Amino acid sequence: METKPQKVFDTVKVFRAIKEKVAKDTEGMTFEQFREYLNENQLVTVK
């Protein structure tokens, strides 16, 4: 029986954590406040 190698990076876990953080940080914001939040907290793409 083969065992799966342990993942070094779990994409689902990371994106779920990001989604939950954004939801918590932006709860109760108006649309304008939400737009400002997004502009201030943009993700940096790594190439």
PQR file of N, CA, C, O and H, with PARSE charges and radii, in Angstrom:
ATOM      1  N   MET A   1       0.839  -1.174   0.000 -0.4000 1.5000
ATOM      2  CA  MET A   1       0.000   0.000   0.000 -0.0000 2.0000
ATOM      3  C   MET A   1       0.889   1.245   0.000  0.5500 1.7000
ATOM      4  O   MET A   1       1.823   1.360   0.794 -0.5500 1.4000
ATOM      5  N   GLU A   2       0.580   2.170  -0.905 -0.4000 1.5000
ATOM      6  CA  GLU A   2       1.357   3.402  -0.998 -0.0000 2.0000
ATOM      7  C   GLU A   2       0.742   4.488  -0.126  0.5500 1.7000
ATOM      8  O   GLU A   2      -0.477   4.577   0.017 -0.5500 1.4000
ATOM      9  H   GLU A   2      -0.179   2.077  -1.551  0.4000 1.0000
ATOM     10  N   THR A   3       1.599   5.300   0.446 -0.4000 1.5000
ATOM     11  CA  THR A   3       1.109   6.451   1.206 -0.0000 2.0000
ATOM     12  C   THR A   3       1.369   7.710   0.397  0.5500 1.7000
ATOM     13  O   THR A   3       2.364   7.811  -0.321 -0.5500 1.4000
ATOM     14  H   THR A   3       2.589   5.228   0.331  0.4000 1.0000
ATOM     15  N   LYS A   4       0.461   8.665   0.523 -0.4000 1.5000
ATOM     16  CA  LYS A   4       0.629   9.916  -0.212 -0.0000 2.0000
ATOM     17  C   LYS A   4       1.728  10.743   0.437  0.5500 1.7000
ATOM     18  O   LYS A   4       1.822  10.810   1.662 -0.5500 1.4000
ATOM     19  H   LYS A   4      -0.347   8.583   1.106  0.4000 1.0000
ATOM     20  N   PRO A   5       2.563  11.376  -0.392 -0.5600 1.5000
ATOM     21  CA  PRO A   5       3.583  12.252   0.193  0.2800 2.0000
ATOM     22  C   PRO A   5       2.907  13.472   0.829  0.5500 1.7000
ATOM     23  O   PRO A   5       1.880  13.951   0.347 -0.5500 1.4000
ATOM     24  N   GLN A   6       3.501  13.959   1.911 -0.4000 1.5000
ATOM     25  CA  GLN A   6       2.916  15.112   2.590 -0.0000 2.0000
ATOM     26  C   GLN A   6       3.129  16.363   1.739  0.5500 1.7000
ATOM     27  O   GLN A   6       4.214  16.589   1.203 -0.5500 1.4000
ATOM     28  H   GLN A   6       4.335  13.570   2.302  0.4000 1.0000
ATOM     29  N   LYS A   7       2.080  17.165   1.628 -0.4000 1.5000
ATOM     30  CA  LYS A   7       2.162  18.380   0.830 -0.0000 2.0000
ATOM     31  C   LYS A   7       3.020  19.417   1.544  0.5500 1.7000
ATOM     32  O   LYS A   7       2.952  19.583   2.762 -0.5500 1.4000
ATOM     33  H   LYS A   7       1.199  16.981   2.064  0.4000 1.0000
ATOM     34  N   VAL A   8       3.830  20.109   0.744 -0.4000 1.5000
ATOM     35  CA  VAL A   8       4.631  21.192   1.290 -0.0000 2.0000
ATOM     36  C   VAL A   8       3.763  22.443   1.398  0.5500 1.7000
ATOM     37  O   VAL A   8       3.894  23.214   2.348 -0.5500 1.4000
ATOM     38  H   VAL A   8       3.885  19.974  -0.245  0.4000 1.0000
ATOM     39  N   PHE A   9       2.881  22.642   0.425 -0.4000 1.5000
ATOM     40  CA  PHE A   9       2.019  23.818   0.379 -0.0000 2.0000
ATOM     41  C   PHE A   9       0.599  23.361   0.083  0.5500 1.7000
ATOM     42  O   PHE A   9       0.351  22.740  -0.951 -0.5500 1.4000
ATOM     43  H   PHE A   9       2.775  22.016  -0.347  0.4000 1.0000
ATOM     44  N   ASP A  10      -0.328  23.657   0.973 -0.4000 1.5000
ATOM     45  CA  ASP A  10      -1.724  23.264   0.799 -0.0000 2.0000
ATOM     46  C   ASP A  10      -2.521  24.474   0.317  0.5500 1.7000
ATOM     47  O   ASP A  10      -2.888  25.338   1.113 -0.5500 1.4000
ATOM     48  H   ASP A  10      -0.127  24.161   1.813  0.4000 1.0000
ATOM     49  N   THR A  11      -2.785  24.531  -0.975 -0.4000 1.5000
ATOM     50  CA  THR A  11      -3.454  25.672  -1.595 -0.0000 2.0000
ATOM     51  C   THR A  11      -4.825  25.931  -0.998  0.5500 1.7000
ATOM     52  O   THR A  11      -5.158  27.076  -0.692 -0.5500 1.4000
ATOM     53  H   THR A  11      -2.487  23.828  -1.621  0.4000 1.0000
ATOM     54  N   VAL A  12      -5.619  24.896  -0.830 -0.4000 1.5000
ATOM     55  CA  VAL A  12      -6.979  25.063  -0.311 -0.0000 2.0000
ATOM     56  C   VAL A  12      -6.938  25.665   1.092  0.5500 1.7000
ATOM     57  O   VAL A  12      -7.708  26.573   1.404 -0.5500 1.4000
ATOM     58  H   VAL A  12      -5.349  23.966  -1.079  0.4000 1.0000
ATOM     59  N   LYS A  13      -6.052  25.167   1.922 -0.4000 1.5000
ATOM     60  CA  LYS A  13      -5.940  25.665   3.297 -0.0000 2.0000
ATOM     61  C   LYS A  13      -5.544  27.145   3.313  0.5500 1.7000
ATOM     62  O   LYS A  13      -6.096  27.926   4.087 -0.5500 1.4000
ATOM     63  H   LYS A  13      -5.426  24.429   1.669  0.4000 1.0000
ATOM     64  N   VAL A  14      -4.594  27.528   2.464 -0.4000 1.5000
ATOM     65  CA  VAL A  14      -4.128  28.916   2.414 -0.0000 2.0000
ATOM     66  C   VAL A  14      -5.228  29.842   1.917  0.5500 1.7000
ATOM     67  O   VAL A  14      -5.478  30.884   2.523 -0.5500 1.4000
ATOM     68  H   VAL A  14      -4.145  26.893   1.835  0.4000 1.0000
ATOM     69  N   PHE A  15      -5.892  29.476   0.819 -0.4000 1.5000
ATOM     70  CA  PHE A  15      -6.939  30.340   0.284 -0.0000 2.0000
ATOM     71  C   PHE A  15      -8.132  30.437   1.229  0.5500 1.7000
ATOM     72  O   PHE A  15      -8.767  31.488   1.314 -0.5500 1.4000
ATOM     73  H   PHE A  15      -5.689  28.630   0.326  0.4000 1.0000
ATOM     74  N   ARG A  16      -8.440  29.373   1.928 -0.4000 1.5000
ATOM     75  CA  ARG A  16      -9.529  29.414   2.907 -0.0000 2.0000
ATOM     76  C   ARG A  16      -9.177  30.387   4.038  0.5500 1.7000
ATOM     77  O   ARG A  16     -10.033  31.149   4.489 -0.5500 1.4000
ATOM     78  H   ARG A  16      -7.924  28.519   1.859  0.4000 1.0000
ATOM     79  N   ALA A  17      -7.932  30.362   4.492 -0.4000 1.5000
ATOM     80  CA  ALA A  17      -7.492  31.276   5.551 -0.0000 2.0000
ATOM     81  C   ALA A  17      -7.538  32.724   5.074  0.5500 1.7000
ATOM     82  O   ALA A  17      -7.943  33.610   5.827 -0.5500 1.4000
ATOM     83  H   ALA A  17      -7.237  29.743   4.126  0.4000 1.0000
ATOM     84  N   ILE A  18      -7.125  32.974   3.827 -0.4000 1.5000
ATOM     85  CA  ILE A  18      -7.172  34.327   3.266 -0.0000 2.0000
ATOM     86  C   ILE A  18      -8.612  34.803   3.180  0.5500 1.7000
ATOM     87  O   ILE A  18      -8.917  35.935   3.556 -0.5500 1.4000
ATOM     88  H   ILE A  18      -6.796  32.254   3.216  0.4000 1.0000
ATOM     89  N   LYS A  19      -9.498  33.949   2.688 -0.4000 1.5000
ATOM     90  CA  LYS A  19     -10.918  34.307   2.551 -0.0000 2.0000
ATOM     91  C   LYS A  19     -11.528  34.649   3.904  0.5500 1.7000
ATOM     92  O   LYS A  19     -12.268  35.626   4.027 -0.5500 1.4000
ATOM     93  H   LYS A  19      -9.251  33.029   2.382  0.4000 1.0000
ATOM     94  N   GLU A  20     -11.219  33.849   4.916 -0.4000 1.5000
ATOM     95  CA  GLU A  20     -11.766  34.096   6.253 -0.0000 2.0000
ATOM     96  C   GLU A  20     -11.224  35.390   6.846  0.5500 1.7000
ATOM     97  O   GLU A  20     -11.956  36.107   7.529 -0.5500 1.4000
ATOM     98  H   GLU A  20     -10.618  33.056   4.816  0.4000 1.0000
ATOM     99  N   LYS A  21      -9.941  35.704   6.594 -0.4000 1.5000
ATOM    100  CA  LYS A  21      -9.354  36.945   7.104 -0.0000 2.0000
ATOM    101  C   LYS A  21     -10.008  38.154   6.454  0.5500 1.7000
ATOM    102  O   LYS A  21     -10.346  39.120   7.139 -0.5500 1.4000
ATOM    103  H   LYS A  21      -9.346  35.122   6.039  0.4000 1.0000
ATOM    104  N   VAL A  22     -10.192  38.112   5.135 -0.4000 1.5000
ATOM    105  CA  VAL A  22     -10.827  39.227   4.425 -0.0000 2.0000
ATOM    106  C   VAL A  22     -12.261  39.399   4.910  0.5500 1.7000
ATOM    107  O   VAL A  22     -12.703  40.526   5.133 -0.5500 1.4000
ATOM    108  H   VAL A  22      -9.918  37.328   4.578  0.4000 1.0000
ATOM    109  N   ALA A  23     -12.985  38.316   5.075 -0.4000 1.5000
ATOM    110  CA  ALA A  23     -14.370  38.392   5.547 -0.0000 2.0000
ATOM    111  C   ALA A  23     -14.437  39.017   6.939  0.5500 1.7000
ATOM    112  O   ALA A  23     -15.310  39.840   7.212 -0.5500 1.4000
ATOM    113  H   ALA A  23     -12.626  37.400   4.893  0.4000 1.0000
ATOM    114  N   LYS A  24     -13.519  38.627   7.812 -0.4000 1.5000
ATOM    115  CA  LYS A  24     -13.497  39.176   9.174 -0.0000 2.0000
ATOM    116  C   LYS A  24     -13.123  40.658   9.153  0.5500 1.7000
ATOM    117  O   LYS A  24     -13.738  41.464   9.851 -0.5500 1.4000
ATOM    118  H   LYS A  24     -12.809  37.958   7.590  0.4000 1.0000
ATOM    119  N   ASP A  25     -12.117  41.018   8.354 -0.4000 1.5000
ATOM    120  CA  ASP A  25     -11.643  42.405   8.294 -0.0000 2.0000
ATOM    121  C   ASP A  25     -12.663  43.351   7.680  0.5500 1.7000
ATOM    122  O   ASP A  25     -12.697  44.531   8.032 -0.5500 1.4000
ATOM    123  H   ASP A  25     -11.617  40.364   7.787  0.4000 1.0000
ATOM    124  N   THR A  26     -13.497  42.855   6.767 -0.4000 1.5000
ATOM    125  CA  THR A  26     -14.402  43.733   6.021 -0.0000 2.0000
ATOM    126  C   THR A  26     -15.850  43.647   6.477  0.5500 1.7000
ATOM    127  O   THR A  26     -16.724  44.272   5.877 -0.5500 1.4000
ATOM    128  H   THR A  26     -13.469  41.897   6.482  0.4000 1.0000
ATOM    129  N   GLU A  27     -16.113  42.892   7.518 -0.4000 1.5000
ATOM    130  CA  GLU A  27     -17.483  42.735   8.001 -0.0000 2.0000
ATOM    131  C   GLU A  27     -18.062  44.092   8.402  0.5500 1.7000
ATOM    132  O   GLU A  27     -17.464  44.815   9.198 -0.5500 1.4000
ATOM    133  H   GLU A  27     -15.403  42.384   8.005  0.4000 1.0000
ATOM    134  N   GLY A  28     -19.218  44.430   7.852 -0.4000 1.5000
ATOM    135  CA  GLY A  28     -19.908  45.672   8.193 -0.0000 2.0000
ATOM    136  C   GLY A  28     -19.430  46.896   7.428  0.5500 1.7000
ATOM    137  O   GLY A  28     -19.916  47.998   7.680 -0.5500 1.4000
ATOM    138  H   GLY A  28     -19.704  43.843   7.204  0.4000 1.0000
ATOM    139  N   MET A  29     -18.490  46.734   6.500 -0.4000 1.5000
ATOM    140  CA  MET A  29     -17.993  47.875   5.724 -0.0000 2.0000
ATOM    141  C   MET A  29     -18.984  48.256   4.634  0.5500 1.7000
ATOM    142  O   MET A  29     -19.736  47.423   4.128 -0.5500 1.4000
ATOM    143  H   MET A  29     -18.094  45.838   6.296  0.4000 1.0000
ATOM    144  N   THR A  30     -18.962  49.544   4.284 -0.4000 1.5000
ATOM    145  CA  THR A  30     -19.715  49.984   3.113 -0.0000 2.0000
ATOM    146  C   THR A  30     -18.922  49.577   1.879  0.5500 1.7000
ATOM    147  O   THR A  30     -17.770  49.156   1.982 -0.5500 1.4000
ATOM    148  H   THR A  30     -18.351  50.220   4.694  0.4000 1.0000
ATOM    149  N   PHE A  31     -19.551  49.708   0.705 -0.4000 1.5000
ATOM    150  CA  PHE A  31     -18.861  49.338  -0.531 -0.0000 2.0000
ATOM    151  C   PHE A  31     -17.619  50.200  -0.740  0.5500 1.7000
ATOM    152  O   PHE A  31     -16.578  49.694  -1.159 -0.5500 1.4000
ATOM    153  H   PHE A  31     -20.487  50.050   0.621  0.4000 1.0000
ATOM    154  N   GLU A  32     -17.721  51.503  -0.451 -0.4000 1.5000
ATOM    155  CA  GLU A  32     -16.570  52.400  -0.615 -0.0000 2.0000
ATOM    156  C   GLU A  32     -15.432  52.009   0.330  0.5500 1.7000
ATOM    157  O   GLU A  32     -14.267  52.020  -0.070 -0.5500 1.4000
ATOM    158  H   GLU A  32     -18.567  51.914  -0.111  0.4000 1.0000
ATOM    159  N   GLN A  33     -15.752  51.668   1.561 -0.4000 1.5000
ATOM    160  CA  GLN A  33     -14.734  51.226   2.516 -0.0000 2.0000
ATOM    161  C   GLN A  33     -14.102  49.913   2.051  0.5500 1.7000
ATOM    162  O   GLN A  33     -12.897  49.708   2.195 -0.5500 1.4000
ATOM    163  H   GLN A  33     -16.698  51.659   1.886  0.4000 1.0000
ATOM    164  N   PHE A  34     -14.928  49.030   1.493 -0.4000 1.5000
ATOM    165  CA  PHE A  34     -14.435  47.749   0.990 -0.0000 2.0000
ATOM    166  C   PHE A  34     -13.469  47.956  -0.172  0.5500 1.7000
ATOM    167  O   PHE A  34     -12.425  47.306  -0.240 -0.5500 1.4000
ATOM    168  H   PHE A  34     -15.907  49.196   1.376  0.4000 1.0000
ATOM    169  N   ARG A  35     -13.816  48.858  -1.083 -0.4000 1.5000
ATOM    170  CA  ARG A  35     -12.928  49.162  -2.216 -0.0000 2.0000
ATOM    171  C   ARG A  35     -11.594  49.705  -1.726  0.5500 1.7000
ATOM    172  O   ARG A  35     -10.542  49.317  -2.234 -0.5500 1.4000
ATOM    173  H   ARG A  35     -14.664  49.386  -1.028  0.4000 1.0000
ATOM    174  N   GLU A  36     -11.628  50.596  -0.744 -0.4000 1.5000
ATOM    175  CA  GLU A  36     -10.400  51.154  -0.178 -0.0000 2.0000
ATOM    176  C   GLU A  36      -9.568  50.051   0.481  0.5500 1.7000
ATOM    177  O   GLU A  36      -8.345  50.026   0.341 -0.5500 1.4000
ATOM    178  H   GLU A  36     -12.483  50.911  -0.332  0.4000 1.0000
ATOM    179  N   TYR A  37     -10.226  49.151   1.192 -0.4000 1.5000
ATOM    180  CA  TYR A  37      -9.538  48.017   1.817 -0.0000 2.0000
ATOM    181  C   TYR A  37      -8.818  47.181   0.753  0.5500 1.7000
ATOM    182  O   TYR A  37      -7.659  46.804   0.931 -0.5500 1.4000
ATOM    183  H   TYR A  37     -11.219  49.172   1.306  0.4000 1.0000
ATOM    184  N   LEU A  38      -9.510  46.899  -0.345 -0.4000 1.5000
ATOM    185  CA  LEU A  38      -8.903  46.104  -1.412 -0.0000 2.0000
ATOM    186  C   LEU A  38      -7.707  46.821  -2.029  0.5500 1.7000
ATOM    187  O   LEU A  38      -6.693  46.190  -2.329 -0.5500 1.4000
ATOM    188  H   LEU A  38     -10.450  47.206  -0.489  0.4000 1.0000
ATOM    189  N   ASN A  39      -7.817  48.135  -2.220 -0.4000 1.5000
ATOM    190  CA  ASN A  39      -6.705  48.898  -2.790 -0.0000 2.0000
ATOM    191  C   ASN A  39      -5.491  48.903  -1.865  0.5500 1.7000
ATOM    192  O   ASN A  39      -4.355  48.879  -2.337 -0.5500 1.4000
ATOM    193  H   ASN A  39      -8.640  48.647  -1.976  0.4000 1.0000
ATOM    194  N   GLU A  40      -5.717  48.934  -0.567 -0.4000 1.5000
ATOM    195  CA  GLU A  40      -4.618  48.971   0.399 -0.0000 2.0000
ATOM    196  C   GLU A  40      -4.014  47.594   0.657  0.5500 1.7000
ATOM    197  O   GLU A  40      -2.871  47.501   1.105 -0.5500 1.4000
ATOM    198  H   GLU A  40      -6.641  48.954  -0.183  0.4000 1.0000
ATOM    199  N   ASN A  41      -4.749  46.538   0.386 -0.4000 1.5000
ATOM    200  CA  ASN A  41      -4.309  45.186   0.743 -0.0000 2.0000
ATOM    201  C   ASN A  41      -4.220  44.266  -0.463  0.5500 1.7000
ATOM    202  O   ASN A  41      -4.683  43.127  -0.410 -0.5500 1.4000
ATOM    203  H   ASN A  41      -5.678  46.614   0.021  0.4000 1.0000
ATOM    204  N   GLN A  42      -3.637  44.743  -1.536 -0.4000 1.5000
ATOM    205  CA  GLN A  42      -3.525  43.911  -2.731 -0.0000 2.0000
ATOM    206  C   GLN A  42      -2.473  42.826  -2.524  0.5500 1.7000
ATOM    207  O   GLN A  42      -1.446  43.043  -1.881 -0.5500 1.4000
ATOM    208  H   GLN A  42      -3.260  45.669  -1.580  0.4000 1.0000
ATOM    209  N   LEU A  43      -2.756  41.665  -3.082 -0.4000 1.5000
ATOM    210  CA  LEU A  43      -1.792  40.572  -3.026 -0.0000 2.0000
ATOM    211  C   LEU A  43      -0.670  40.831  -4.023  0.5500 1.7000
ATOM    212  O   LEU A  43      -0.905  41.355  -5.111 -0.5500 1.4000
ATOM    213  H   LEU A  43      -3.591  41.490  -3.604  0.4000 1.0000
ATOM    214  N   VAL A  44       0.527  40.468  -3.652 -0.4000 1.5000
ATOM    215  CA  VAL A  44       1.680  40.617  -4.522 -0.0000 2.0000
ATOM    216  C   VAL A  44       1.858  39.306  -5.274  0.5500 1.7000
ATOM    217  O   VAL A  44       1.920  38.239  -4.664 -0.5500 1.4000
ATOM    218  H   VAL A  44       0.718  40.042  -2.768  0.4000 1.0000
ATOM    219  N   THR A  45       1.941  39.386  -6.598 -0.4000 1.5000
ATOM    220  CA  THR A  45       2.138  38.168  -7.380 -0.0000 2.0000
ATOM    221  C   THR A  45       3.628  37.843  -7.443  0.5500 1.7000
ATOM    222  O   THR A  45       4.466  38.728  -7.614 -0.5500 1.4000
ATOM    223  H   THR A  45       1.892  40.253  -7.093  0.4000 1.0000
ATOM    224  N   VAL A  46       3.931  36.584  -7.304 -0.4000 1.5000
ATOM    225  CA  VAL A  46       5.310  36.114  -7.339 -0.0000 2.0000
ATOM    226  C   VAL A  46       5.512  35.369  -8.641  0.5500 1.7000
ATOM    227  O   VAL A  46       4.709  34.513  -9.009 -0.5500 1.4000
ATOM    228  H   VAL A  46       3.250  35.865  -7.165  0.4000 1.0000
ATOM    229  N   LYS A  47       6.581  35.696  -9.331 -0.4000 1.5000
ATOM    230  CA  LYS A  47       6.864  35.027 -10.609 -0.0000 2.0000
ATOM    231  C   LYS A  47       8.107  34.196 -10.514  0.5500 1.7000
ATOM    232  O   LYS A  47       8.501  33.560 -11.491 -0.5500 1.4000
ATOM    233  H   LYS A  47       7.234  36.392  -9.032  0.4000 1.0000
TER
END
